[in-house]
Amino acid sequence: MTRRGTSTGTVVRWDEQARGAVVEVPGLPGDCWADAAAVDPAGGTLRAGQVVTVDWVEEPAHGRPFRAVRVRRREDLQATPGA
């Protein structure tokens, strides 16, 4: 059975060439790949350090063990670098 869930995470980096981001999600044993198409509003970009809400599924993508099916920016929270 494939695991899935919704969590708050932090963007590690945006890859312009691949049109997606690596998102660190506490509690998941590995990073999550977020394709630009999963960013709400559709096709948006993300920046390193940005806090997001991620609907994820345990399905490998771009070398990461998890894939985001929807990503929403959290304007109400800010990441603490190095935390």
N, C-alpha and C positions, 0 to 999 in steps of 0.2 A: 504494500500500500504506500502510495506516494504521500509524503508529508507536505502540508501547506499551512500557511498562517499569515497573520498581519503583525508587523513589528515596526518599531521606530529604529532607524539606522542613520549612519553618517556616510556621506559620499567620500570615498577615499581618493578617487580621481575620475576625471572625465576623459574619455578617449575619443577625440574628434574624428580620427580616421575610421574607427570601428563604430562610431555613432552610438556610444553607450557609456555606462559608468560602472565602476566597481563600488559596491556599497557594503560597508561593514555593519552587520546586524548582531548585536549582543545576544548570546544564547544559541546562535547557529554555529556549527563546527566548520566554518569556512565562509568565504565572502559570497556575495550575491551579485550576479550580472544584471544590469538594468539597461535594456535596449532603449534607444530614444523613443521608439514607438510606444513604450510602456509608461512614459512620463506624461502625467496629466497636468496641464493641457497637452494634448498629443503633439509629439515631435519636439518638445522642449529640450533644453539642455540643462545640465546640473553643474555645480562647481564643487571643488574639493572643500570639505568642511561643512557643507550644507546638510542640515538635518531633514530627513524625509520619512514618510510613512510608506512602508513597502508591503504589498501583498505578494508573497513569495511562494514558490513551489520547489520541492526538492527534485530538480531536473537540471543536469549539467548544461552550462552555456558558457562559451568563451573561456573554457578552462576553470570555471568556478563551479562548485557543487550545487548552487542554488540559482534560480532565475526569477527575476521580478516579473509579475504579470501586470502590476500597476504600481506607479510611484507618484506620491503626492508631496509637494514641498511643504515644510512646516515653517511658517513664518513666525510662529509663536515660540520656537525654541532655537537656541544657538548651540553649536558644538563647542566643546572646550578642547582645543588642540593638545594632543599629548595625554589626554585623560583616558 
